Amino acid sequence: MSSIPILSYEEFTQTAPDVYASLLSLGKAVDASGLEKKLTELIKIRASQINHCAFCLQFHIQIARKLGISSEKIDLVAVWQEAGIFSAREKAALAWTEALTSVSDGIPDDALYAAMSEHFTQSELVFLSVAIASINQWNRIGVALCFNPPGLGQVAV
């Protein structure tokens, strides 16, 4: 895969404004649902790690910091199962994120659905799933077009 940007994030938004607006509207719907913003940022960081999207990873780490998510959680989200610092609800959301991001490894099983129902209402599960689907869309666009991480400028050629 090329590390030379095909389009910048800004060029993408100008080239496909309707797509950009549609993607933003998914995020706005999740925000309006009442699902905790700190939780959705953690799942966006984790999905972006799995998908190797440097742009989205850096973008959502910056948002997480502004929201006051502890540096320990940001640093350890990749190893959330072993870290011992995430709440049961956060762990459930991160497990759901991994399952939906890596569907080629298999679809979520009954045990995961049961665990999710212990921590999320049906409505929350819907919007959590939408948040995960949305960041996966962004990741695939960012990876495909080789967006530079925010603040890092252009890659030297």
N, C-alpha and C positions, 0 to 999 in steps of 0.2 A: 504494500500500500504506500502510496506517495505521501510524503510529509509536506509537500508543497501545496499550499492552499489552492483549491480549484476556484472557490469563491470565498470571500470573507463573509462573516455573519451579516454585516451591513449590506453587502451585495446580494446575499440571499434574500433578505427582507425586501429589497428593492425589486429584485427579479420576480419574486413570487409573493406579492403583498397579500393576496387572498389566502394563500397557504399559511403564511405567517400569522395573519389575523385569526384563522381557524385554530391554529395551534395555541395561540394566546387565549382564545376563548375557552378552551378546555381547562387551562390553568385557572382562569377566572371562575369557572364553574366549581372547580375543586375548592378554591379559596372561599367562595360564597357558601359552600356546604357546611362550614363550621369545623371541618377537620383541622386539627392543629397544624399550623404552618411549620412549627419546628419538626413535627413528625414527617410532614411531606418533604421537607428539605433533606432529612436523613435518608429517606427512600430514594430521592433523586440522586444523592451522592452515591449510594450503594449501586443503583442501576448503572450510573455513569462509570463507576469503577469496573463493573462486570463487562460493560460494552466497550471499554477502552476509549471513551470519549473525553479527551483532555479538556476541550472547550467547556462542555457541560459540567464536568467535575469541578473545574476552577470556578465557573460561574456560580454553582450552587454552594460551594465551600464559602465563597464570599458572602452570599446571602445568609448562610448558616451563622457565620461570624457576626453579621449585623443583627441577627435575631437573638444573639446571646447564647447560642448553643455552645457548650463547653468545648474547649480545644481537645480535651480527652476523648469526647464522643466523636468529634470530627476525625481525629487521628486514628481512632480504633474502629470505625464503622466497618472497615473491611474484615475485621475479625470479631464482629459483634457477638458471636456465640461464645467466644472464650474470654471476652473482655470483662464481664462481670459488672458493667456500669450502666447497662441499658435496662429500662423497665420491661415488665412482661408485655405491655402493649407495644413498646418499640420493637421488642424481639419478634413479636407476632407480625408486625408490619414489615420488618426486614426479611423474615422468612417468606412472607407472601411476595415481596419484591423479588427475591431470588427465584422463587417458583415461576412467577409470571415473566420474568426477564429471560429465564433459561428454559422455555417451554420445550425446546428440542430435547431436553433431558427427561421429559415426561410431564404430564399434566398434574396439577395439585391433587393429592389423594384425600380420602375422607378424613384422615387424621388431621391434616392441615386445615381443612374446612372446619372441623370441630374446634381446633385451637383458635381459629379466627373468630368463630362465633362467641368464644369466651371473652374476647377483648373488643369486638366491634359489633355495632348494630348492623342490620342489613343495609341501611342507607350508607353508613360509614364504609362498609365493605365495598359498596358500589363506587363511591368516590375515591377510595384508596386504590381500587383497581383502575379507575380512570387516570389517576395521577401516575401510576406505574406505566400504563399504556402510553400516556403523553410523553413522559421522559424517555421512554424507549423510542418513540418517534423522533424526538429531538436528537437523541444519541445517534440514530441511524443517519439522519441528515448531516449532523456535525462530523461524523466519521467519514461519510461518503464524500463530503465536500472539503474535508481536511481543515475545518475552522481552526484558527489559532486560538489558544486559550486567552481569555480577556486579560489585557495588560501586558502581554508578552510580545506584541508587535508581530511583524512579518518574520517568517523563517528565512534565515540567510541562505542564499543559493550559491 
